[in-house]
Amino acid sequence: MVPNYLRIRIPELVYKASRDGYNLSKLYSETEEHAESYYSCLVLIRDTDSNVFGALLDTVPTSKLHSA
C-alpha cells in the first residue's frame, strides 16, 4: 500500500516555464505557497525534441534551506 503522503491528489499545474518564465527564482516563488499543504511534487519536463521525463520529489521545491 502506498503511504498517504505519497498518494496523488488532483493534479494542479503550479508552474509552466513557457507561461511563467524560465527562471528558477520564479519557480520557487510559485511553488513556495504549496510547501505546507503538499508532501510531494511531480516535476515533468519536455525538451526541445518533445521528449518527456520527470521525477517525483519528496518535497516541494522552495528557496528556503531547512536544517535538521
Secondary structure as the mmCIF struct_conf table of DSSP 4:
data_model
#
loop_
_struct_conf.conf_type_id
_struct_conf.id
_struct_conf.beg_label_comp_id
_struct_conf.beg_label_asym_id
_struct_conf.beg_label_seq_id
_struct_conf.end_label_comp_id
_struct_conf.end_label_asym_id
_struct_conf.end_label_seq_id
HELX_RH_3T_P HELX_RH_3T_P1 ASN A 4 LEU A 6
BEND BEND1 ARG A 7 ARG A 7
BEND BEND2 ILE A 10 ILE A 10
HELX_RH_AL_P HELX_RH_AL_P1 ALA A 17 ASP A 20
BEND BEND3 TYR A 22 TYR A 22
HELX_RH_AL_P HELX_RH_AL_P2 LEU A 24 GLU A 32
TURN_TY1_P TURN_TY1_P1 GLU A 33 SER A 37
BEND BEND4 TYR A 39 TYR A 39
STRN STRN1 CYS A 41 ARG A 46
TURN_TY1_P TURN_TY1_P2 THR A 48 ASP A 49
STRN STRN2 VAL A 52 LEU A 57
BEND BEND5 ASP A 58 THR A 59
BEND BEND6 SER A 63 SER A 63
HELX_LH_PP_P HELX_LH_PP_P1 LYS A 64 HIS A 66
#
